[in-house]
Amino acid sequence: MIGARKIAAVAALLAFAGLIVTSEGANPLPGRERLILTVWTLLPPLLLLIGALLVQVYWGRWAGLATGLAVLPWAAALSVVPGDVHRLRPLLALVASLSLLVSLSGRAMLQRYEGRAGEVDWRGPRMALVRWTIVATLAAVLSLYMFAAAYVARIAWHALIPAALLLGLLPGVLLLARGKTAGLLLVGFCCVWFVPAGVWFVRREATGTGEIVLFIAAFLPAVVLGWAVLAAFAAPLARYLRST
């Protein structure tokens, strides 16, 4: 069963690789050349991810889930967009993203991948929240990278602000998983400041309701989970600090 799920995940990633390789022949879009170049830069890490899943590196499951989560809102939006649009590619991406999320989720895959990690017991209390915060944050970073390519004519330097806050969540959550106070401070800082930074970013970049919904779907899960992990770890860390 584990082998079949691994094969399904690798097949989904190969489908993404196929979409990247054939992107040159896709329908013309505004800023098409820059977007295609950006998509091609994702091919090497995608192949690295396939290798990580095959050899069962624990972070490979996180990156695979993040890939599926990042592609899902884009593929869903492009699959239902009105007008004369070839929907085969977004529909294939939608099926592949759902396949990734289904095949890599669950207790059995957790045991097979994170169970091999030595330093931290990722199966312990509150660790599900930590894992999914990492996954959602990786997905949000990837989405922001794609937004910067798709909207190159509009996105300016201010995109670096939400990008830095999202990237700051990753080490913060990892430090929290190791019981470090610095992680609590870093996650709190990133979550607090991402609210105004995210609102500012969406107001500047979104030109319609559909784009606002797409922005929210891409970024909100990481921020909400960041707040949740902050709340989950604040009390035990506070008790520990009072006792020392």
C-alpha positions, 0 to 999 in steps of 0.5 A: 500500500505504501509503495502504491501511494509513493508511485502515485505521488511520483506520477503526480510530480512527473505530470507537473514535470511534463506540464513544465516541459510542454509549457512553451506550447501553451496558450499565449498569456501576458508576460508569457515568456517570463512566466515560462522561464519561471516555471522552468526554474521549478524543474530541478527542485521538482526532480530533486523532490521526486528523488527525495520521495523515492528514498523516503527522506522525511522532508520530501513528504512535506515538500510534496504536500506543499507542492500539491497545496500550492498548485491546487488553487491555481489549477482550480481557478484556471479549470473554471475560468470563463472564456475560450481557454484550453482546460486540459492542462489545468485539469491535469494539474488539478488531478495531480495536485489532489493525487499528491495530497491524498497519496502523501497524507495519513498516518502510514506515510507519516510513519514511513517518512517522518518516522525516519527523522532522528532529532525530533519526534514528529509524531508527538503531541502538537507535531501535526500542527507543526508539520502542516504549518511547515507544509502550508508555509512552503506552499505559500512561498511557492505561490508567491514566487508564481504570483511574482512571475504571473503579475510581473508587470504589477508586482514591485519590491513590496512583494519582498515583505510578505515573502520575508515574513513567510520565509521567517515562519519556517525557521520559527516553526522548526525552532518551536518544534525543538522547544526554543523560545526564539521560535515563539518570538519569530513565529509571533513576529511573522504572524503579527506583521503578515496581517497588514503586509498581506492586506497591503499586498492584496490591495495593490495587486488584486484587480478583481474578486477572483484574484482576491480569492486566489490570493487568500487561498494561497496565503491564508492557511500558512498565517492561520496555522502560524497563529495556531502553532503560536497558541499551542506552544505559548503556554508550555513554553511560558510554564517552562520559562517560569520554572527555570 
